[in-house]
């Protein structure tokens, strides 16, 4: 079978693309390796999505999935190993050896948290080191936690962690935060939150679980060791495009550049959402981009018929 379009990724961009592809009558398949909803699954409250003053990330994910399923969504669980680009036919290779053929591809694989890359981080992942406050915060009731980062996620998740923790310290390598002012204010006004500026983590220590965090002063170079029960890391994002490495689709950092119709460097291949080279990554932008990418795919298929 040759599909009109295959959507890679089941986050907000992918699900939105699916809705528009289905409404346009395209024969489509959505491939997802994990949970539908992408990073929404790891977000407790979404407060900037029009129509909802506040909604839980997993709940919004479920509503989007149900909408697409009501239109006849076809999905397949699987890990994409590579894409063999056409045109006219593109071939999506899955890890189990299956090869899917399609006239167009919409890449909506999103991104994931960056790692610090310091000693102890990998060893204690799941044993005190976490990248998801919503997933793991409840395990740290009345504990002493450190949040690494100075952006929106660090402030938002730091505030969330105060629901469980006795104390939360936000550690930032610079002398001021870069989060939105409203999020900074929310964090500063929380009596459980304190800040350590001009510090960077250099090592996570412990026996069977996290017990200490070694910090280095970015101005003086001096090091200090602090007691820590848990460390939550929010230092940015990296694109989920490992399967596209070495192709003309991605730039040097792995993000996907597109034009205003979400076309990539390869005809018939489109990209939408957080995986794109863009300056704003939000649920609302991902949804809009998914819709436009799907319509671009529709018009491409029509032109090639």
Secondary structure in CASP SS format (residue, H / E / C, confidence):
PFRMAT SS
TARGET T0000
AUTHOR 0000-0000-0000
METHOD secondary structure of the structure
MODEL  1
X C 1.00
X E 1.00
X E 1.00
X E 1.00
X E 1.00
X E 1.00
X E 1.00
X E 1.00
X C 1.00
X C 1.00
X C 1.00
X H 1.00
X H 1.00
X H 1.00
X H 1.00
X H 1.00
X H 1.00
X H 1.00
X H 1.00
X H 1.00
X H 1.00
X H 1.00
X H 1.00
X C 1.00
X C 1.00
X C 1.00
X C 1.00
X E 1.00
X E 1.00
X E 1.00
X E 1.00
X E 1.00
X C 1.00
X C 1.00
X C 1.00
X C 1.00
X C 1.00
X H 1.00
X H 1.00
X H 1.00
X H 1.00
X H 1.00
X C 1.00
X C 1.00
X E 1.00
X E 1.00
X C 1.00
X C 1.00
X E 1.00
X C 1.00
X C 1.00
X E 1.00
X C 1.00
X C 1.00
X E 1.00
X E 1.00
X H 1.00
X H 1.00
X H 1.00
X H 1.00
X H 1.00
X H 1.00
X H 1.00
X H 1.00
X H 1.00
X H 1.00
X H 1.00
X H 1.00
X H 1.00
X H 1.00
X C 1.00
X C 1.00
X C 1.00
X C 1.00
X E 1.00
X E 1.00
X E 1.00
X C 1.00
X C 1.00
X E 1.00
X E 1.00
X E 1.00
X E 1.00
X E 1.00
X C 1.00
X C 1.00
X C 1.00
X C 1.00
X C 1.00
X E 1.00
X E 1.00
X E 1.00
X E 1.00
X E 1.00
X C 1.00
X C 1.00
X C 1.00
X C 1.00
X E 1.00
X E 1.00
X E 1.00
X E 1.00
X E 1.00
X E 1.00
X E 1.00
X E 1.00
X E 1.00
X C 1.00
X C 1.00
X C 1.00
X E 1.00
X E 1.00
X E 1.00
X C 1.00
X C 1.00
X C 1.00
X C 1.00
X C 1.00
X E 1.00
X C 1.00
X C 1.00
X C 1.00
X C 1.00
X C 1.00
X E 1.00
X C 1.00
X C 1.00
X C 1.00
X E 1.00
X E 1.00
X C 1.00
X C 1.00
X H 1.00
X H 1.00
X H 1.00
X H 1.00
X H 1.00
X H 1.00
X H 1.00
X H 1.00
X C 1.00
X C 1.00
X C 1.00
X E 1.00
X E 1.00
X E 1.00
X E 1.00
X E 1.00
X C 1.00
X C 1.00
X C 1.00
X H 1.00
X H 1.00
X H 1.00
X H 1.00
X H 1.00
X H 1.00
X H 1.00
X H 1.00
X H 1.00
X H 1.00
X C 1.00
X C 1.00
X C 1.00
X C 1.00
X C 1.00
X E 1.00
X E 1.00
X E 1.00
X E 1.00
X E 1.00
X C 1.00
X C 1.00
X C 1.00
X C 1.00
X C 1.00
X C 1.00
X C 1.00
X C 1.00
X C 1.00
X H 1.00
X H 1.00
X H 1.00
X H 1.00
X H 1.00
X H 1.00
X H 1.00
X H 1.00
X C 1.00
X C 1.00
X C 1.00
X C 1.00
X E 1.00
X E 1.00
X E 1.00
X E 1.00
X C 1.00
X C 1.00
X E 1.00
X E 1.00
X E 1.00
X E 1.00
X E 1.00
X E 1.00
X E 1.00
X E 1.00
X C 1.00
X C 1.00
X C 1.00
X E 1.00
X E 1.00
X E 1.00
X E 1.00
X E 1.00
X E 1.00
X E 1.00
X E 1.00
X C 1.00
X C 1.00
X C 1.00
X C 1.00
X C 1.00
X E 1.00
X E 1.00
X E 1.00
X E 1.00
X E 1.00
X C 1.00
X C 1.00
X E 1.00
X E 1.00
X E 1.00
X E 1.00
X C 1.00
X C 1.00
X C 1.00
X E 1.00
X E 1.00
X E 1.00
X C 1.00
X C 1.00
X H 1.00
X H 1.00
X H 1.00
X C 1.00
X C 1.00
X C 1.00
X C 1.00
X C 1.00
X E 1.00
X C 1.00
X C 1.00
X C 1.00
X C 1.00
X C 1.00
X E 1.00
X C 1.00
X C 1.00
X C 1.00
X C 1.00
X C 1.00
X C 1.00
X E 1.00
X C 1.00
X C 1.00
X C 1.00
X C 1.00
X C 1.00
X E 1.00
X E 1.00
X E 1.00
X C 1.00
X H 1.00
X H 1.00
X H 1.00
X E 1.00
X C 1.00
X C 1.00
X C 1.00
X C 1.00
X C 1.00
X C 1.00
X H 1.00
X H 1.00
X H 1.00
X H 1.00
X H 1.00
X H 1.00
X H 1.00
X H 1.00
X H 1.00
X H 1.00
X H 1.00
X H 1.00
X H 1.00
X H 1.00
X H 1.00
X H 1.00
X H 1.00
X H 1.00
X H 1.00
X H 1.00
X H 1.00
X H 1.00
X C 1.00
END
